Amino acid sequence: MRTVLITGASRGLGLASAVHLYRQGWRVVAAMRSVDAGLERLRAAAGAPADDPRIVGMKLDLADAASIPVAAQAMLDAVGAPDVIVHNAGVAAAGSAEETPESAWQQLFATNLFGPVTLTRALLPAMRARGSGRIVAISSMGAVRGMPVISAYSASKGALERWAEALSQEIAPFGLGVSILVTGTFNTDILTEQTPDYGDHHGPYGRMYEGIHAAGKAAVAKASPPEKFARALAQAVLDRKPIVRRTVGPDAGALAFMARWVPGLWVHHIVRMAMKIPGMGVLRSPSPAPTTVATAAAPLSPHQTTAIDFKDQVVIVTGAGRGLGRLYALEFARRGAAVVVNDLGGSMGGDGADGSVADQVVDEIRRAGGKAVASHDSVATPEGGEAIVRTALEHFGRLDAVISNAGIFGSVDFERLSADAWRRMLNVHLDGSFYLSQPAFRAMKAQGYGRFVFTASSAGMFGQPQEAHYAAAKAGTFGLANVVAIEGEEHGIKANCVLPFGFSRMVTETVGGDEAAAQIPFLQIIDPRLVVPMVVFLASRACALSHHNYSAGAGRYARVFAGLGEGWLAPAGTEPTAEDIAANLAKISGTQPFTVPTSIVDEVMQISARRGLGQDSASEASGTTPFSADSKLGDILDHPEAKAVMARHYPEMATAGPLLRMGRGLTLRQISGFPQARMPAERLQTIVDDLQRLS
């Protein structure tokens, strides 16, 4: 039976191709991030029974490099080497080269280039051993000719083609070949809701975006159905030449022809006119160019959010009856989201309840033509958190974003703070965030996508007098969000914190209203509406960031982070004293240079490197025993035979994605020191013994 592995098989071109090849008698290994939902969709489209052995699910996230070899080995164990690998999965991003942030470039290259390279490397040994097989790279018109406002996507697909061409030369002597399919415009969701738009449509490129958008709408209206692509792919998998390049779609064929036979300047003008781009110099500004250098991270524009919508998305906002929460709920609804408006309706001190508070916001949204449902459940109990998530799923069928905003407030000197007040504050802010985020995480994991925006506070990061209980609760929120971000990454889930400053209900009911504002100038500038853009962005598909904290107030938006200084390293073999600490306090307390760890593993690796741990593994690797307890996990997973040893003795690799992704730079000995790794000394020794038997 012929076996084809198709990445990104849960929707679009991948789904259509999987259905078509299945109907032609192929065994289809459908690789996708969310296997359960994707397989159900595939079987329904193909008319296949649930137990059909010719449809095999494979959990794969190409952006998670550490998980790819493990997934590939699981496939080899289940069905053997594939006859064909179809590198179809891909992501896109819109925006000028200047406005597309570096994080988006990294995400595109991770999925569109590095993922296919890693997957192919993992499967090639088995395919070479069999002496036949084909690698099919799904490219794009952007690889033929770099396309405006999708420069990152064009670059990643161009790089994919160059890799595929080089690969064809290397594997042809082993009986393997490569096919490149240059696709035109097809009617899939990569053209619509799944593509984040980083363009500032009111900025310097606004007129260009307007023309390209108009041309794009016309192209989408004429786009071919995915089934047409599937028929072309069915021919490509049967190719026998060392390398074959095909164009799929009339627009792809026309562009390929022009790129080969028409002078480059002519092609430039043809594309410009077809995409309604202004001519050279038309957008030149009469004002002097800015003299300051742009920062590496793309700045937020107050106009950029006009390109972000939440059509067909569902958002939970807690504490949404008044203050900032109400503003969030109204804005999400205005942008097309179905909103669960959660509010118990209690006082700022946490007393009482009033269901009409949430109901009034729901009525306001519905009168404006939006979708919303009220939730009167408390976040402060596990049952309440479950009920809020259940409301979203039962009414709207999915959950895309959670804004944990509900909270209470009160000021008291630390020495007078009661245990009851301490517990009540942590119960609402920290426990409530956990009780809601856990069931929401499960729902998001099942669908392979989600966004969390946790409301933290500068009080929790920096401290605030008379707010020990509030500051502690918000500090705990940072820790919760960090772990949700780490564990959610492999499931398409992002988690970030917002630290808001807004003259809203929390201020008016505790500090005072207009009278206080008249006496405190800062209260006059922290319009709560200026917090909303940051929250909306972090909750959107356009946000590729995770594990970050952002302060928002008075129109100033800034990242807030915990940095790790270089510190002082005591001489090896010594026993430092308190006097040594005092003598080296300047180095210990220094803030330059510093790093921003992405997890505790980063600090472990830094300390280990400075102490020289694991440096002997390189010399061991060149001898007769290539691996040892001091070998790095990444080196082991990149070695097919060593990886097989790990898979045999350490099956937890299949479920320990976040830990292993963070730990590729650690040695086996270091990993065994983490209780979460479940690698006691006996198991470590068994693994090392088998690794050392490899020649």
Secondary structure, DSSP 8 states (H G I E B T S, - for coil): --EEEEESTTSHHHHHHHHHHHHTT-EEEEEESSHHHHHHHHHHHHT--TT-TTEEEEE--TT-TTHHHHHHHHHHHHH-S-SEEEE------BB-TTTS-HHHHHHHHIIIIIHHHHHHHHHHHHHHHHT-EEEEEEEEHHHHS--TTBHHHHHHHHHHHHHHHHHHHHHGGGTEEEEEEEE--BSSGGGTTTS-B---TTSTTHHHHHHHHHHHHHHHHT-B-HHHHHHHHHHHTT--SSEEEEEESHHHHHHHHHHHHS-HHHHHHHHHHHTT---TTTT--SS----S---SS----TTGGGG---TT-EEEEET-SSHHHHHHHHHHHHTT-EEEEE-----TTS----THHHHHHHHHHHHTT-EEEEE---TTSHHHHHHHHHHHHHHHS---EEEE---------GGG--HHHHHHHHIIIIIHHHHHHHHHHHHHHHHT-EEEEEE--HHHHH--TT-HHHHHHHHHHHHHHHHHHHHHGGGTEEEEEEEEE-SSHHHHTTT-SHHHHHH-HHHHH--GGGTHHHHHHHTSTT----SEEEEEETTEEEE----EE------TT----HHHHHHTHHHHH--SSEE--SSHHHHHHHHHHHTTTTTTHHHHHTSS----TTSBHHHHHTSHHHHHHHHHH-GGGGT-HHHHHHHTTSBHHHHHTSGGG---HHHHHHHHHHHHT--
